[in-house]
Amino acid sequence: MTPPLLSLIVPVYNVAPYLPQCLESLAALTPAADEIIVVDDGSTDDCPRILAEFAPRLPQMRVIRQENGGLSAARNTGLDAAHGKYLAFVDADDFVSPDAYAEALQLAEGGQLDMVLLNANYHFEGREQDYAIYADAEPTSVIPGSEWLRQRLRAGRFLHMVWMHLYRRDFIEANGFRFVPRLIHEDVIWTTRALLAARRVRYTGHIAVHYRIPLRKFTAEQSQRRLELIRDSSVTNAHALAEMADSLGGDADLRRLLNHQLVDGALSIFHKLEKMPSRAIANHSLLELRQSGFLGMLWRHASDMAQYRRIARHWLRSWLAGVGK
């Protein structure tokens, strides 16, 4: 039996205000997706009802319901269930262009590509004009994924969003790629690993996805929990990127670029600590980041004096936070 050509994986969790627009966009796709796997990750709002109402319009949609495990777990469930030759991810609070994957599928088939790299719009819900995530990148010929990574890191403009790519499923499975459960910013590890492994990729510049930037308000308690999760996820991401950089062997240029990115991203943790409502937890986190060797790891991977100065400043702050403890 011939497998379907395109599978879309759509994790859903309490996004009822946005889900209809997402599903409308999936119903309008040309060509239509052969398989749409929706993973309802324990929604407690109207998402199940909305999905049921759209079912007649999306006969290729399969809804899998599970207890809440987070975005990474939902995507992993979708990966396990997908049958398509190619797959793409769609977040349920975003929406896609009608021709989102048409050209990408043709290029992937004709060029035996591991990944097709797409573009997206930031969508501000009318508050300001939408604009492209990659406004500076030109379409490429077929190149290794590491070369695209190098180009983007040199430009200082590399976004990790997993939903900006079309993937050959055999490539994903051959490398055993899965998302780290209970991690946010999970795209960082996934996208970097995928690009380093991909032998044949091509960037088109086509606007495939419209990435919603909603206005959000958090209570102090919600903000604290969110910042703690960002802290933990950013530490995990930094260690994973350090391992990838160390594995690059003789490619000193790409190793330096990846090291710069990992340190720059990891240093944002300290900005998050400053925003924590709980100063006690923030100070304890600062001390722990030094005692665990995290600051030392950043020092070993720093690539310029500006990064060394920032690490030294946070080391001093962490030492002062530990005085008297």
Residue pairs with C-beta under 8 A, 6 or more apart in sequence:
3 83
3 84
3 85
4 34
4 35
4 83
4 84
4 85
5 34
5 84
5 85
5 86
5 105
6 31
6 33
6 34
6 35
6 84
6 85
6 86
6 87
6 88
6 101
6 105
7 33
7 34
7 35
7 36
7 37
7 82
7 83
7 84
7 86
7 87
7 88
7 169
8 26
8 33
8 35
8 36
8 37
8 87
8 88
8 89
8 90
9 37
9 39
9 75
9 78
9 79
9 82
9 87
9 88
9 89
9 90
10 22
10 26
10 36
10 37
10 38
10 39
10 78
10 89
10 90
10 91
10 92
11 38
11 39
11 41
11 71
11 74
11 75
11 78
11 89
11 91
11 92
12 19
12 38
12 39
12 40
12 41
12 43
12 47
12 51
12 74
12 92
13 40
13 41
13 42
13 43
13 47
13 68
13 71
13 74
13 92
14 43
14 44
14 45
14 47
15 22
15 43
15 45
15 47
15 92
15 93
16 43
16 45
16 46
16 47
16 50
18 92
18 93
18 94
18 212
18 214
19 47
19 50
19 51
19 92
19 93
20 50
20 54
21 95
22 90
22 91
22 92
22 93
22 94
22 95
22 96
23 50
23 51
23 54
23 57
23 58
24 95
25 95
25 96
25 97
25 98
26 33
26 36
26 58
26 61
26 90
26 96
27 54
27 57
27 58
28 98
29 96
29 98
29 99
29 100
29 101
30 98
30 99
30 102
31 101
31 102
31 105
32 60
33 60
33 101
34 60
34 84
35 60
35 62
35 82
35 83
35 84
36 58
36 60
36 61
36 62
37 61
37 62
37 64
37 78
37 81
37 82
38 51
38 61
38 62
38 63
38 64
38 92
39 64
39 65
39 66
39 74
39 75
39 77
39 78
40 47
40 48
40 51
40 63
40 64
40 65
40 66
41 66
41 67
41 68
41 69
41 70
41 71
41 73
41 74
42 65
42 66
42 67
42 68
42 69
47 92
48 65
51 61
51 63
54 61
55 61
55 63
62 81
64 77
64 78
64 81
66 73
66 74
66 77
69 181
69 182
70 181
70 182
70 183
70 184
71 179
71 184
71 186
72 179
72 180
72 181
72 182
72 183
72 186
73 179
73 181
73 182
75 89
75 162
75 179
75 186
76 178
76 179
76 181
78 89
79 87
79 172
79 178
82 169
84 169
85 168
85 169
85 170
86 101
86 105
86 108
86 166
86 167
86 168
86 169
87 166
87 167
87 169
87 172
88 100
88 101
88 163
88 165
88 166
88 167
89 162
89 163
90 96
90 163
90 209
91 163
91 211
93 212
93 214
94 123
94 163
94 209
94 210
94 211
94 212
95 123
95 209
95 210
95 212
96 208
96 209
96 210
97 206
97 207
97 208
97 209
97 210
99 206
100 118
100 206
100 208
100 209
101 166
101 208
103 204
103 206
104 116
104 118
104 166
104 204
104 206
104 208
105 166
107 113
107 116
107 202
107 204
108 116
108 166
108 168
111 142
111 200
111 202
112 200
113 142
113 168
113 200
113 201
113 202
114 145
114 167
114 168
114 171
114 197
114 198
114 199
114 200
114 201
115 145
115 165
115 166
115 167
115 168
115 171
115 194
115 195
115 198
115 201
116 165
116 166
116 201
116 202
116 203
116 204
117 140
117 148
117 164
117 165
117 201
117 202
117 203
117 204
118 164
118 165
118 166
118 203
118 204
118 205
118 206
118 207
118 208
118 209
119 132
119 133
119 134
119 137
119 164
119 204
119 205
119 206
119 207
119 208
120 132
120 133
120 161
120 163
120 164
120 207
120 208
120 209
120 210
120 211
121 130
121 131
121 132
121 133
121 207
121 209
121 210
121 211
122 130
122 131
122 132
122 133
122 211
122 213
123 130
123 210
123 211
123 212
123 213
124 130
124 213
125 212
125 213
125 214
125 215
127 215
130 210
132 207
133 159
133 161
133 164
133 211
134 157
134 159
134 205
136 155
136 157
137 151
137 152
137 155
137 157
137 203
137 205
138 205
139 202
139 203
139 204
139 205
140 148
140 201
140 202
140 203
141 202
142 200
142 201
142 202
143 200
143 201
143 202
144 198
144 199
144 200
144 201
145 194
145 195
145 196
145 197
145 198
145 199
145 201
146 195
146 196
146 198
146 251
146 254
148 195
148 201
148 203
149 158
149 192
149 195
149 196
149 254
149 257
149 258
150 253
150 254
150 257
152 158
153 254
153 257
153 258
153 260
153 261
154 257
158 261
160 185
160 187
160 188
160 190
160 191
160 192
161 187
161 191
161 209
161 211
162 186
162 187
162 190
162 191
163 209
163 211
164 208
164 209
165 191
165 194
167 194
171 197
171 198
172 194
175 193
175 194
175 197
177 190
177 193
177 194
179 186
179 189
179 190
180 186
180 189
180 236
183 189
183 233
183 236
183 237
184 229
184 230
184 233
185 230
185 233
185 234
185 237
186 233
188 237
188 240
188 241
188 265
189 236
189 237
189 240
189 241
192 240
192 241
192 244
192 258
193 244
195 201
196 244
218 226
220 277
221 277
223 275
223 276
223 277
224 276
224 277
224 278
224 281
227 272
227 273
227 275
227 276
228 276
228 281
228 285
230 269
230 272
231 269
231 272
231 273
231 285
234 265
234 266
234 268
234 269
234 272
235 266
235 269
235 289
235 294
237 262
237 265
237 266
238 262
238 263
238 265
238 266
238 294
238 297
238 298
239 297
241 258
241 261
241 262
241 265
242 259
242 262
242 297
242 301
244 258
245 255
245 258
245 259
245 262
245 301
246 255
248 254
248 255
248 258
256 303
259 301
259 302
259 303
260 303
260 304
260 307
262 301
263 298
263 301
263 302
263 303
263 307
263 311
264 307
266 294
266 298
267 298
267 307
267 310
267 311
267 314
269 289
270 286
270 314
270 317
273 282
273 285
273 286
274 282
276 282
276 285
283 321
284 321
286 314
286 317
286 318
286 321
287 318
287 321
287 322
287 325
289 295
289 314
289 318
290 296
290 315
290 318
290 319
290 322
291 322
295 311
295 314
295 315
295 318
298 307
298 311
299 308
299 311
302 308
302 311
